[in-house]
Amino acid sequence: MAVYPASRSAGVGRALMSHAHREGAVHGYPATSLHVFAANTRAVALYTQLGYSEVGRCPAPTHPLICYSGDVLLMRRRVKDR
């Protein structure tokens, strides 16, 4: 997921994540998970606020089109029972 810079801090990311989480619940998934660059502190903070926690990490791949370095986090959030 990505949000254009002009739309950041307007609740767009939170709304997209809420929709994804609801869809997971509708389909009976026990949890949702995502990958995020650890250096993307704004995204990590959002996901943490939404109830995600880190369950793993690994070094980020290097590529000219990837603007982050460091680690990639695997974050997970349980889906509440319907």
VMD Tcl script that builds the backbone (N, CA, C; Angstrom):
set m [mol new atoms 246]
animate dup $m
set s [atomselect $m all]
$s set {name element resname resid chain x y z} {
  {N N MET 1 A 0.849 -1.153 0.000}
  {CA C MET 1 A 0.000 0.000 0.000}
  {C C MET 1 A 0.899 1.221 0.000}
  {N N ALA 2 A 0.484 2.225 -0.700}
  {CA C ALA 2 A 1.199 3.501 -0.694}
  {C C ALA 2 A 0.170 4.611 -0.816}
  {N N VAL 3 A 0.474 5.726 -0.199}
  {CA C VAL 3 A -0.401 6.895 -0.253}
  {C C VAL 3 A 0.420 8.040 -0.825}
  {N N TYR 4 A -0.139 8.731 -1.811}
  {CA C TYR 4 A 0.558 9.871 -2.396}
  {C C TYR 4 A 0.897 10.892 -1.305}
  {N N PRO 5 A 2.074 11.534 -1.400}
  {CA C PRO 5 A 2.482 12.506 -0.372}
  {C C PRO 5 A 1.427 13.559 -0.071}
  {N N ALA 6 A 0.722 14.047 -1.080}
  {CA C ALA 6 A -0.282 15.090 -0.855}
  {C C ALA 6 A -1.465 14.596 -0.026}
  {N N SER 7 A -1.667 13.281 0.042}
  {CA C SER 7 A -2.793 12.720 0.783}
  {C C SER 7 A -2.407 12.149 2.138}
  {N N ARG 8 A -1.138 12.239 2.494}
  {CA C ARG 8 A -0.696 11.696 3.776}
  {C C ARG 8 A -1.189 12.564 4.922}
  {N N SER 9 A -1.329 11.964 6.076}
  {CA C SER 9 A -1.825 12.624 7.297}
  {C C SER 9 A -3.275 13.058 7.163}
  {N N ALA 10 A -4.003 12.442 6.244}
  {CA C ALA 10 A -5.421 12.766 6.060}
  {C C ALA 10 A -6.311 11.570 6.390}
  {N N GLY 11 A -5.732 10.501 6.939}
  {CA C GLY 11 A -6.509 9.333 7.317}
  {C C GLY 11 A -6.692 8.308 6.212}
  {N N VAL 12 A -6.054 8.531 5.070}
  {CA C VAL 12 A -6.215 7.611 3.934}
  {C C VAL 12 A -5.623 6.236 4.261}
  {N N GLY 13 A -4.413 6.208 4.768}
  {CA C GLY 13 A -3.770 4.942 5.111}
  {C C GLY 13 A -4.551 4.185 6.170}
  {N N ARG 14 A -5.013 4.887 7.176}
  {CA C ARG 14 A -5.806 4.278 8.237}
  {C C ARG 14 A -7.098 3.681 7.656}
  {N N ALA 15 A -7.750 4.400 6.751}
  {CA C ALA 15 A -8.985 3.906 6.132}
  {C C ALA 15 A -8.713 2.670 5.277}
  {N N LEU 16 A -7.621 2.677 4.512}
  {CA C LEU 16 A -7.284 1.519 3.689}
  {C C LEU 16 A -6.999 0.296 4.552}
  {N N MET 17 A -6.273 0.498 5.639}
  {CA C MET 17 A -5.960 -0.617 6.527}
  {C C MET 17 A -7.218 -1.136 7.216}
  {N N SER 18 A -8.118 -0.242 7.580}
  {CA C SER 18 A -9.371 -0.645 8.207}
  {C C SER 18 A -10.191 -1.504 7.242}
  {N N HIS 19 A -10.234 -1.088 5.996}
  {CA C HIS 19 A -10.958 -1.860 4.980}
  {C C HIS 19 A -10.336 -3.252 4.819}
  {N N ALA 20 A -9.023 -3.305 4.730}
  {CA C ALA 20 A -8.333 -4.593 4.570}
  {C C ALA 20 A -8.608 -5.502 5.765}
  {N N HIS 21 A -8.611 -4.940 6.955}
  {CA C HIS 21 A -8.842 -5.737 8.159}
  {C C HIS 21 A -10.282 -6.259 8.181}
  {N N ARG 22 A -11.242 -5.430 7.812}
  {CA C ARG 22 A -12.644 -5.871 7.740}
  {C C ARG 22 A -12.811 -6.996 6.722}
  {N N GLU 23 A -12.162 -6.859 5.575}
  {CA C GLU 23 A -12.242 -7.905 4.552}
  {C C GLU 23 A -11.666 -9.221 5.077}
  {N N GLY 24 A -10.568 -9.128 5.818}
  {CA C GLY 24 A -9.995 -10.337 6.408}
  {C C GLY 24 A -10.970 -11.014 7.356}
  {N N ALA 25 A -11.660 -10.201 8.151}
  {CA C ALA 25 A -12.642 -10.753 9.091}
  {C C ALA 25 A -13.805 -11.392 8.346}
  {N N VAL 26 A -14.281 -10.742 7.290}
  {CA C VAL 26 A -15.400 -11.268 6.499}
  {C C VAL 26 A -15.045 -12.631 5.912}
  {N N HIS 27 A -13.805 -12.789 5.494}
  {CA C HIS 27 A -13.383 -14.041 4.860}
  {C C HIS 27 A -12.874 -15.071 5.865}
  {N N GLY 28 A -12.930 -14.738 7.150}
  {CA C GLY 28 A -12.574 -15.701 8.185}
  {C C GLY 28 A -11.098 -15.880 8.449}
  {N N TYR 29 A -10.280 -14.936 8.009}
  {CA C TYR 29 A -8.849 -15.054 8.274}
  {C C TYR 29 A -8.566 -14.801 9.751}
  {N N PRO 30 A -7.656 -15.560 10.355}
  {CA C PRO 30 A -7.363 -15.369 11.775}
  {C C PRO 30 A -6.497 -14.141 12.058}
  {N N ALA 31 A -5.774 -13.670 11.038}
  {CA C ALA 31 A -4.872 -12.536 11.247}
  {C C ALA 31 A -4.579 -11.865 9.915}
  {N N THR 32 A -4.103 -10.634 10.003}
  {CA C THR 32 A -3.581 -9.940 8.837}
  {C C THR 32 A -2.115 -9.656 9.113}
  {N N SER 33 A -1.326 -9.631 8.056}
  {CA C SER 33 A 0.105 -9.358 8.218}
  {C C SER 33 A 0.565 -8.464 7.081}
  {N N LEU 34 A 1.715 -7.830 7.291}
  {CA C LEU 34 A 2.261 -6.920 6.295}
  {C C LEU 34 A 3.765 -6.823 6.463}
  {N N HIS 35 A 4.420 -6.344 5.425}
  {CA C HIS 35 A 5.846 -6.030 5.470}
  {C C HIS 35 A 5.990 -4.517 5.395}
  {N N VAL 36 A 6.937 -3.981 6.148}
  {CA C VAL 36 A 7.205 -2.542 6.135}
  {C C VAL 36 A 8.692 -2.338 6.413}
  {N N PHE 37 A 9.271 -1.342 5.760}
  {CA C PHE 37 A 10.667 -1.014 6.046}
  {C C PHE 37 A 10.754 -0.392 7.436}
  {N N ALA 38 A 11.670 -0.867 8.262}
  {CA C ALA 38 A 11.829 -0.337 9.620}
  {C C ALA 38 A 12.141 1.156 9.587}
  {N N ALA 39 A 12.843 1.612 8.556}
  {CA C ALA 39 A 13.203 3.028 8.455}
  {C C ALA 39 A 11.996 3.911 8.120}
  {N N ASN 40 A 10.891 3.326 7.712}
  {CA C ASN 40 A 9.671 4.076 7.421}
  {C C ASN 40 A 8.904 4.232 8.740}
  {N N THR 41 A 9.425 5.093 9.585}
  {CA C THR 41 A 8.924 5.201 10.960}
  {C C THR 41 A 7.468 5.655 11.030}
  {N N ARG 42 A 7.031 6.484 10.089}
  {CA C ARG 42 A 5.623 6.909 10.102}
  {C C ARG 42 A 4.697 5.727 9.864}
  {N N ALA 43 A 5.049 4.878 8.912}
  {CA C ALA 43 A 4.224 3.703 8.632}
  {C C ALA 43 A 4.258 2.722 9.797}
  {N N VAL 44 A 5.438 2.499 10.362}
  {CA C VAL 44 A 5.552 1.585 11.502}
  {C C VAL 44 A 4.695 2.102 12.663}
  {N N ALA 45 A 4.728 3.408 12.900}
  {CA C ALA 45 A 3.920 3.994 13.978}
  {C C ALA 45 A 2.430 3.796 13.708}
  {N N LEU 46 A 1.989 3.994 12.461}
  {CA C LEU 46 A 0.586 3.793 12.122}
  {C C LEU 46 A 0.180 2.345 12.378}
  {N N TYR 47 A 0.965 1.407 11.876}
  {CA C TYR 47 A 0.610 0.000 12.035}
  {C C TYR 47 A 0.593 -0.397 13.507}
  {N N THR 48 A 1.504 0.128 14.287}
  {CA C THR 48 A 1.519 -0.151 15.720}
  {C C THR 48 A 0.249 0.392 16.374}
  {N N GLN 49 A -0.155 1.605 16.006}
  {CA C GLN 49 A -1.400 2.179 16.535}
  {C C GLN 49 A -2.616 1.338 16.162}
  {N N LEU 50 A -2.553 0.693 15.016}
  {CA C LEU 50 A -3.666 -0.135 14.553}
  {C C LEU 50 A -3.658 -1.539 15.148}
  {N N GLY 51 A -2.697 -1.810 16.020}
  {CA C GLY 51 A -2.666 -3.090 16.710}
  {C C GLY 51 A -1.715 -4.122 16.147}
  {N N TYR 52 A -0.910 -3.752 15.169}
  {CA C TYR 52 A 0.078 -4.675 14.608}
  {C C TYR 52 A 1.304 -4.714 15.506}
  {N N SER 53 A 1.943 -5.872 15.563}
  {CA C SER 53 A 3.198 -5.991 16.302}
  {C C SER 53 A 4.204 -6.741 15.437}
  {N N GLU 54 A 5.457 -6.460 15.692}
  {CA C GLU 54 A 6.536 -7.088 14.923}
  {C C GLU 54 A 6.656 -8.554 15.309}
  {N N VAL 55 A 6.683 -9.417 14.299}
  {CA C VAL 55 A 6.869 -10.847 14.537}
  {C C VAL 55 A 8.110 -11.388 13.830}
  {N N GLY 56 A 8.778 -10.544 13.058}
  {CA C GLY 56 A 9.997 -10.966 12.378}
  {C C GLY 56 A 10.628 -9.796 11.650}
  {N N ARG 57 A 11.890 -9.985 11.260}
  {CA C ARG 57 A 12.590 -8.964 10.483}
  {C C ARG 57 A 13.724 -9.613 9.722}
  {N N CYS 58 A 14.111 -8.970 8.624}
  {CA C CYS 58 A 15.248 -9.438 7.834}
  {C C CYS 58 A 15.847 -8.230 7.114}
  {N N PRO 59 A 17.083 -8.330 6.648}
  {CA C PRO 59 A 17.697 -7.215 5.934}
  {C C PRO 59 A 16.924 -6.880 4.662}
  {N N ALA 60 A 16.770 -5.603 4.398}
  {CA C ALA 60 A 16.087 -5.160 3.183}
  {C C ALA 60 A 16.962 -5.449 1.967}
  {N N PRO 61 A 16.344 -5.843 0.867}
  {CA C PRO 61 A 17.134 -6.032 -0.352}
  {C C PRO 61 A 17.613 -4.678 -0.870}
  {N N THR 62 A 18.699 -4.688 -1.586}
  {CA C THR 62 A 19.181 -3.450 -2.189}
  {C C THR 62 A 18.777 -3.441 -3.654}
  {N N HIS 63 A 18.280 -2.302 -4.081}
  {CA C HIS 63 A 17.840 -2.133 -5.464}
  {C C HIS 63 A 17.762 -0.634 -5.724}
  {N N PRO 64 A 18.116 -0.181 -6.915}
  {CA C PRO 64 A 18.087 1.258 -7.196}
  {C C PRO 64 A 16.721 1.916 -6.979}
  {N N LEU 65 A 15.634 1.156 -7.084}
  {CA C LEU 65 A 14.302 1.731 -6.922}
  {C C LEU 65 A 13.783 1.676 -5.485}
  {N N ILE 66 A 14.524 1.052 -4.582}
  {CA C ILE 66 A 14.118 0.985 -3.173}
  {C C ILE 66 A 14.821 2.105 -2.423}
  {N N CYS 67 A 14.028 2.986 -1.827}
  {CA C CYS 67 A 14.605 4.166 -1.177}
  {C C CYS 67 A 14.957 3.933 0.286}
  {N N TYR 68 A 14.684 2.752 0.839}
  {CA C TYR 68 A 15.000 2.464 2.236}
  {C C TYR 68 A 16.097 1.422 2.313}
  {N N SER 69 A 16.822 1.471 3.405}
  {CA C SER 69 A 17.808 0.437 3.695}
  {C C SER 69 A 17.545 -0.029 5.120}
  {N N GLY 70 A 18.319 -0.975 5.577}
  {CA C GLY 70 A 18.098 -1.491 6.927}
  {C C GLY 70 A 17.275 -2.764 6.875}
  {N N ASP 71 A 16.320 -2.864 7.781}
  {CA C ASP 71 A 15.525 -4.083 7.889}
  {C C ASP 71 A 14.110 -3.909 7.344}
  {N N VAL 72 A 13.543 -5.044 6.957}
  {CA C VAL 72 A 12.126 -5.119 6.620}
  {C C VAL 72 A 11.461 -5.865 7.765}
  {N N LEU 73 A 10.371 -5.288 8.297}
  {CA C LEU 73 A 9.659 -5.903 9.409}
  {C C LEU 73 A 8.467 -6.694 8.888}
  {N N LEU 74 A 8.189 -7.814 9.516}
  {CA C LEU 74 A 6.942 -8.530 9.325}
  {C C LEU 74 A 6.094 -8.191 10.539}
  {N N MET 75 A 4.922 -7.600 10.300}
  {CA C MET 75 A 4.027 -7.226 11.399}
  {C C MET 75 A 2.715 -7.971 11.236}
  {N N ARG 76 A 2.084 -8.272 12.361}
  {CA C ARG 76 A 0.878 -9.111 12.362}
  {C C ARG 76 A -0.145 -8.533 13.340}
  {N N ARG 77 A -1.408 -8.706 12.996}
  {CA C ARG 77 A -2.514 -8.311 13.877}
  {C C ARG 77 A -3.584 -9.390 13.803}
  {N N ARG 78 A -4.045 -9.839 14.952}
  {CA C ARG 78 A -5.133 -10.817 14.987}
  {C C ARG 78 A -6.431 -10.162 14.534}
  {N N VAL 79 A -7.264 -10.941 13.862}
  {CA C VAL 79 A -8.591 -10.487 13.467}
  {C C VAL 79 A -9.547 -10.923 14.576}
  {N N LYS 80 A -10.332 -10.004 15.060}
  {CA C LYS 80 A -11.276 -10.325 16.126}
  {C C LYS 80 A -12.341 -11.273 15.607}
  {N N ASP 81 A -12.872 -12.068 16.513}
  {CA C ASP 81 A -13.969 -12.975 16.146}
  {C C ASP 81 A -15.175 -12.148 15.727}
  {N N ARG 82 A -15.897 -12.691 14.769}
  {CA C ARG 82 A -17.085 -11.994 14.276}
  {C C ARG 82 A -18.201 -12.055 15.264}
}
mol reanalyze $m
mol bondsrecalc $m
mol representation Tube
mol addrep $m
